[in-house]
Amino acid sequence: MVNQIIFSDNLTVLEKLPENSIQLIYIDPPFNTGHTQARTRIRTVSSEKGDRVGFQGRRYETQVLSESGYADKFDNLLSFLEPRLKEAYRVLTPNGSLYFHIDYREVHYCKILLDEIFGRECFINEIIWAYDYGARTRKRWPAKHDNILWYAKDPENYIFNYEDIERIPYMAPGLVGEEKAKRGKLPTDTWWHTIVGTNSKEKTGYPTQKPMGVIRRIVQASSNPGDTVLDFFAGSGTIGAVCLEMGRSFILVDNNPQAIEVMKKRFEGVKDIEWVIALKKSS
């Protein structure tokens, strides 16, 4: 299948995909924070009339390079997700998997919904992606993790490439011996990985961009070269970037024009991508 990036309502696209055609689905849907998710990219240039003062009193002007965002608020997130997740189950191959990325606000409700659609026996793992960056509240323990729920269509037959997963250092290498310490260990269900830094080469400016290191581990473990990976909340297109690196095909879907613009810039010059502009589903 040709790599595709589709500007459309994702339910419309899902309904048109063939049954049993996708080996891996990763989605990072809206978290229903109740706020507008936004990012502004800026730069500073030397200017006598600048709005900032730097070293030795030199003045600098702030210039806005780009702005992106979307309203992250749903009256009923589960009602929005349910038909999309049912279609996700339909299009997965018999040995396929769904990775559902959410945070503490909605994870409990989403797991109940996923249990109903996939079956409780198809729940394989809850992965905790932990990071340590950003503001810290003084009113409670600062929330510094996301939740990734992994479901297999068939709990007795699913792709999990144990030997291919990149290993990580032991926290106490002296306790396991030289040979084991050199090889490293398989990650557990808690993944420590930084977010996409302000000065990172990965940075696209999209407000909810996820790091390639986290996505790479999922694609590596739960798909094979030549498989098709679907992300129908594509955002900045990180799944596509990882698939290009790892020899997988991809389908990316988003109905946010700013996401499409970010992906156009991210994949500029990349061949073998079909750009599809589809109309939103009529009400």
C-alpha positions in Angstrom: 0.0 0.0 0.0 1.2 3.5 -0.8 1.9 5.8 2.1 -1.1 8.1 2.5 -1.7 11.4 4.4 -5.4 12.1 4.4 -7.1 15.4 5.3 -10.5 14.3 6.4 -12.8 13.3 9.2 -11.3 10.1 10.4 -14.5 8.2 10.8 -15.2 8.7 7.1 -11.8 7.3 6.3 -12.0 4.4 8.7 -15.4 3.2 7.3 -13.7 3.0 3.8 -10.7 0.9 4.9 -10.8 -2.8 4.1 -11.5 -5.3 7.0 -8.4 -7.0 8.4 -6.0 -4.7 6.5 -3.9 -2.9 9.2 -1.3 -4.6 11.4 -0.8 -1.8 13.9 -2.8 1.2 15.0 -1.4 3.9 17.2 -3.6 6.9 18.2 -3.0 9.9 20.3 -6.6 11.3 20.5 -7.5 14.6 22.2 -7.0 14.3 26.0 -10.1 16.4 26.8 -8.1 18.8 29.0 -10.8 21.5 28.6 -8.2 23.9 27.2 -6.9 25.0 23.8 -3.7 23.1 23.0 -1.4 25.7 21.4 2.2 26.3 20.5 3.9 29.4 19.2 7.3 29.3 17.6 9.4 32.5 18.0 12.8 33.8 17.3 14.6 36.9 18.6 16.6 39.3 16.4 18.8 42.2 17.3 16.8 45.5 17.2 17.2 48.9 18.9 13.4 49.0 19.4 13.2 45.4 20.6 10.9 44.2 23.4 13.6 42.2 25.2 16.9 43.2 26.9 19.8 40.8 26.8 23.5 40.7 27.7 25.1 44.1 28.2 21.8 45.9 27.7 21.4 44.8 24.0 17.8 44.9 22.8 16.1 42.2 20.8 12.8 41.9 19.0 10.5 38.9 19.2 9.2 37.6 15.9 6.4 35.0 15.7 7.3 32.3 13.2 4.2 30.2 13.4 1.2 29.3 15.6 -0.7 26.1 15.8 -3.4 24.7 18.1 -6.9 23.1 18.5 -9.7 23.1 21.1 -9.3 20.1 23.4 -12.7 19.9 24.9 -15.5 17.4 24.4 -18.9 17.2 26.1 -18.7 13.4 25.7 -15.4 12.1 24.6 -16.4 8.5 24.8 -19.3 9.0 22.4 -16.9 10.6 20.0 -14.4 7.8 20.3 -16.7 4.8 20.3 -17.6 4.5 16.6 -13.9 5.2 15.7 -12.6 2.5 18.0 -15.2 0.0 16.6 -13.9 0.7 13.1 -10.3 0.4 14.4 -11.1 -3.1 15.6 -12.7 -4.0 12.3 -9.7 -3.0 10.2 -7.0 -4.6 12.3 -5.6 -7.9 11.0 -6.2 -11.0 13.2 -2.7 -10.5 14.7 -2.9 -6.7 14.9 -2.6 -4.4 17.8 -4.0 -1.0 19.0 -2.0 1.4 21.1 -4.2 4.0 22.6 -2.3 7.1 24.1 -4.2 9.2 26.7 -3.6 10.7 30.1 -4.9 10.4 33.7 -8.0 12.5 33.1 -9.8 10.0 30.8 -7.7 6.7 30.9 -10.1 4.9 33.3 -13.2 5.6 31.2 -11.4 4.9 27.9 -10.2 1.5 29.2 -13.8 0.5 30.0 -14.8 1.4 26.5 -11.9 -0.5 25.0 -12.7 -3.5 27.1 -16.2 -3.5 25.7 -15.0 -3.3 22.1 -12.0 -5.6 22.2 -12.8 -7.7 25.2 -11.1 -7.6 28.6 -9.0 -10.6 27.6 -7.5 -8.6 24.8 -5.9 -6.0 27.1 -2.2 -6.8 27.1 -0.5 -3.8 28.9 -0.9 -0.4 30.3 2.4 1.4 29.5 3.3 4.4 31.6 5.4 7.0 29.6 7.1 9.0 32.3 9.0 12.3 31.7 10.3 15.1 33.9 9.8 18.4 32.3 7.6 21.5 32.5 5.8 23.4 35.2 5.2 21.9 38.7 2.1 22.5 40.8 2.5 23.0 44.5 -1.0 21.8 45.3 -0.5 18.1 44.4 2.0 15.6 43.0 2.9 17.0 39.6 1.5 14.9 36.8 4.4 13.8 34.6 3.3 10.7 32.8 0.9 9.6 30.0 -0.9 6.2 29.7 -0.7 4.0 26.6 -3.2 1.1 26.6 -2.2 -1.8 24.4 -4.9 -4.1 23.0 -4.4 -7.1 20.7 -7.3 -8.3 18.4 -6.4 -11.9 19.4 -4.7 -12.3 22.8 -3.3 -15.6 21.7 -1.8 -14.4 18.4 -0.3 -11.0 18.1 2.9 -9.5 16.9 5.5 -8.9 19.6 9.1 -8.8 18.3 10.8 -9.4 21.6 14.3 -9.8 20.2 14.0 -6.7 18.0 13.2 -4.3 20.8 16.0 -1.9 21.6 17.4 -2.6 25.0 18.1 0.0 27.7 20.8 0.2 30.4 20.3 -1.5 33.8 19.9 1.0 36.6 22.2 -1.0 38.8 24.5 -2.8 36.3 26.8 -4.0 39.1 24.1 -6.4 40.3 23.6 -8.3 37.0 27.2 -9.1 35.8 29.2 -7.7 33.0 27.6 -9.7 30.1 24.0 -8.8 31.1 25.0 -5.2 31.7 26.6 -4.9 28.3 23.5 -6.3 26.6 21.1 -4.2 28.5 17.6 -5.1 29.5 14.2 -5.2 27.9 12.1 -2.1 28.8 9.3 -2.8 31.3 5.8 -1.2 31.2 7.2 2.0 32.5 9.1 4.0 29.9 11.3 6.9 31.0 11.8 9.2 27.9 12.0 12.9 27.6 9.4 14.9 25.7 10.3 16.7 22.4 12.6 19.5 23.6 12.3 23.1 22.5 15.7 22.8 20.6 15.2 19.3 19.5 15.8 18.4 15.8 12.5 16.6 15.9 10.5 19.7 16.9 7.8 20.6 14.4 5.9 23.2 16.5 2.8 21.1 16.7 1.4 21.3 20.3 1.0 17.7 21.2 3.9 16.2 19.3 5.2 12.9 20.7 8.9 11.9 20.7 10.1 9.5 18.0 11.8 7.3 20.7 8.5 6.4 22.2 6.8 5.7 18.9 9.8 3.8 17.5 9.6 1.3 20.4 5.9 0.6 19.6 6.4 0.2 15.9 9.5 -2.0 16.4 7.7 -4.3 18.9 4.3 -4.6 17.3 4.8 -4.6 13.5 7.1 -6.0 10.9 8.9 -4.5 7.9 6.3 -4.0 5.1 3.3 -3.9 7.5 0.9 -1.0 7.4 0.6 1.3 10.4 -2.4 3.6 10.9 -2.7 6.8 12.9 -6.1 8.5 12.5 -5.2 11.4 14.9 -2.0 12.0 13.1 -1.1 15.5 14.4 2.5 16.2 13.5 3.0 12.8 11.7 5.5 11.2 14.0 4.2 7.7 13.1 4.9 8.4 9.5 8.5 9.6 10.2 9.2 6.4 12.2 7.6 4.2 9.5 9.8 5.7 6.9 12.8 5.0 9.1 11.8 1.4 9.8 10.4 0.2 6.5 6.7 0.2 7.3 3.9 1.7 5.2 1.6 4.2 6.9 -1.8 5.9 6.7 -2.1 9.2 8.5 -5.4 11.0 9.0 -6.2 14.4 10.5 -8.9 17.0 9.9 -6.9 19.9 11.4 -5.5 22.1 8.6 -2.6 23.1 10.8 -1.6 19.4 11.3 -1.6 19.0 7.5 0.6 22.0 7.1 3.1 20.7 9.7 3.2 17.3 7.9 3.7 18.9 4.5 6.8 20.7 5.9 8.0 17.6 7.8 7.7 15.3 4.7 8.8 17.8 2.1 10.8 16.1 -0.6 9.8 12.6 0.6 8.7 10.4 -2.3 6.0 7.7 -2.2 3.5 9.7 -0.2 0.0 10.2 -1.6 -1.8 13.3 -0.3 -5.5 12.9 -0.2 -8.0 15.7 0.4 -11.3 14.3 1.3 -14.5 16.1 2.3 -15.7 15.9 5.9 -18.7 13.6 6.5 -21.9 15.5 6.1 -24.2 15.7 9.1 
